[in-house]
Amino acid sequence: MKYYSNKQSRGNTLLPLFKELGIENDIEMVEVDYAKIHDAEYLKINPMGKVPCLVDGPAVISETAAIYAYLADKYHEKGLAPALNDPMRGEYLKWLFFCHGPMTEYMDIKYLQVPEAQIEKCRSALSMGNEDAVFAFLKQGMKQANPYLTGEKFTAADLYLAYWIAYAVQFKILPYLDEFDPFIQRVKKRDSVQDVDWLQKL
């Protein structure tokens, strides 16, 4: 497998997953310089001109949540994804794609400093709705975590959500809600995230 990324990109989100799965040595890391990310050579791999991107034989997976889901299923014996017939599979997928959809959109809108009035005007067209909706969703999920998002077993969704919460808090995009603490404190003990500074600082 080849993993195309950049040290300054959200591709770093995948590094703890590689460690959880024990596949660091099975992946060829390819650094993509941002100055060359729109060159024809890389656009043949990902026409979006973005990283990360995982190539596994004929499969080219270019979205972070898709890479998470793909690898957790490929190495299903590691137990990081509920089985296809497990009722909690839906809960697991919900959190993966909440992070990739509404939460990422919220973070981008906050970074771009879109006025609140404009957000409310477009609320029905936004996957995040508004800030209150994002917070309500996160708070409910944290209260229901028992102790993880899908119950007793830690999954890739827990890792992905914890990483993004920590990133958003450290960059002052998201406040550190009280509801986050039990969940974050559990995840930050994982060996895979010991070198993730913004998670360990929470």
Buried (B, 14 or more C-beta within 10 A) or exposed (E): BEBBBBEEBBBBBBBBBBBBBEBEEEBEBBEBEEEEBEEEEBEEBBEEBBBBBBBBEEEBBBBBBBBBBBBBEBBEEBBBBBEEEBEBBEBBBBBBBBBBEBBBBBBEBBEEEEEEEEBEEEEEEBBBBBBEBBBEBBBEBBEEBEEBBBBEBBBBBBBBBBBBBBBBBBEEBBEBBEBBEEBBEBBBEBEBBEEBEBBEEB
